[in-house]
């Protein structure tokens, strides 16, 4: 560990500087929600093929939506030091946008618990975007996954957050 770092300011390190899962047992369970977004950019021809249902691997959007939901549920297995959470709502939307061109992805995750769900929302968007890419790479390998970020979160001790408009 870097001796210049003050242990007391790092919530995921114990007194010996070792990573540990934060104890949230004394925190009050409150309703919390997080919304994350991202984009998958592609050619207009690829967008139109997906919209027409002409991708070689089948249902691109349905598969990506389901993968996003599954990704949110697996966050604690993928991201070290994330608590396993009993998620109550996971909604993943993939909306076509010819101005990109491509898809805008949004995930909303809701829970009543002692800790937030920002990582679950971000994981849902990331996994949905990766799955969209995988399902459509037979049409175009140059697609780009962009701009994944947290839009908002509510609940918890740190209060609400709303990302600035860019």
N, C-alpha and C positions, 0 to 999 in steps of 0.2 A: 504494500500500500504506500501511496505517496504520503510521507510524513507531514507535508505542508497542508494537507486537507484535514479540516476539523471534523472528527467523527460525529460529533453531536449534530451537525447540520445535514448529515447524510442518513436519510431514513431507512435505507436498505442495507446498512452496514452495522454490525454489532460492535461492541467495545474493542474487539480484537481486529477490526477492519474486515471481517468476513461477511460475505453476502448472506442475508437471511430474509425470510418472508416476514413482513411487518405484522405485528400483533394488532388485529382490528377488533378483538373480542370486547373491548370496552366502549367501542363506538356505537352510536344509536343507528339502527336501521331506518333509512329514509328513502323516499322515492327518488330515484336518480334516472336521468335520461341523457344519452349522448347521440349526436348526429354527426356523421362523417360523410365526406363526399370525395369523389375522384373522377377521372376521365380516362377513356380509352379512345385514342385518336386513330383514324384509319382513312383510307380513301373512300370517296363517296360511293364507288362501285361496291366495295366491301360492305359498307353500311346498308346499301340497298339489297345486296344478296342476303344478308342476315335478316333484314326486315321481311324479305320474301320467303324466308325459310329455305334458302338454297345453300346452306353451309354443308360441307361434306360430312361433318361429324354429327349433324342432327340439330336438336333444339339448343341453340347457343344461349339464348336468354334465360330459359327455364333452368338449364344446367348451371349457369353462372349465378342465378338467384339462389338456388339451393346450396351451391358451394359457399356462397357468402354467409348464409345462415349457419351452415355447418362450421365454417371458419370461426364465426363469433363464439360458438359453443366450445371450440377447441383452444381458445386463446391462452388459457392457463397452461396448456401443454406445449405451446409454441413460444411464448414470451416468458423468459425467466422472471420469477418473483411476482407474477400476476396471480391473484387469488382465484381459485375455481369458484364460479358464481352461479347461483340458480336464476338464470335469465328468464324474465317473464314475457318479453316481447322482443322479437328481432324481425325487422322489416327491411328488405333489400329491394330497391327499385332501380331498374336500368331503363333510362329514357333516351331514345334516339335524338340526336341533335345534328342537323345538316350543316350548321354553322361551324362545327368543329372541323370536319365531320367526324362523327363517332357516337359514343354513348357517355352520358353522365350517369354516374352511379351514386346512390345515396343509401346509407344504412342508418336506421334508427334502432337503438337498443335501450330497453327500459327494464328497471329492476327496483325492488325494495330491498336494500341491503346496507351494509356498513361501509362499502367502498364503491367507487364509481365504475362506469362502463365505457370510458373513452377508448381504451385499448380494444375492447370487443367490437365497437363500431368501426374503428380504423382497420381491424383485422378483417371484418366482414367486407368492407370495400376493397381491400387489397386482394383477398382471395377471390372475390367476384370478378375483379379486373383480370387477374391471372387466368382464371377459368375462361373468361370471354376470349382472351388471347389464345389460349390453348384450343378452344373449340373452333376458332376462326382462322388459325394460322395457315390452314390449307388454302385459304383465299388470299391471305396477305401476311407475310412475315415481318413487314416493316411497321406494324401497328405500334403505338407508343402508349404507355401507361403514365399518366401525368396527374399532378396537382392533388394528391391524396392529402387531406387535412381534416382536422376537427372543425366543425362549423359552430357547434354549441354543446354545452353541457349544463344540466341543472341538478341541484341538490348537493348535499354534502357540506362539510365544514368550510371548504374554500369558496363556496358560493357559486353563482352562475357565471358562465363564460359565453360570450358571443364573439366569434371571430370578426375582425374588421373587414369591411367590404373591400375587395381588391379591384 
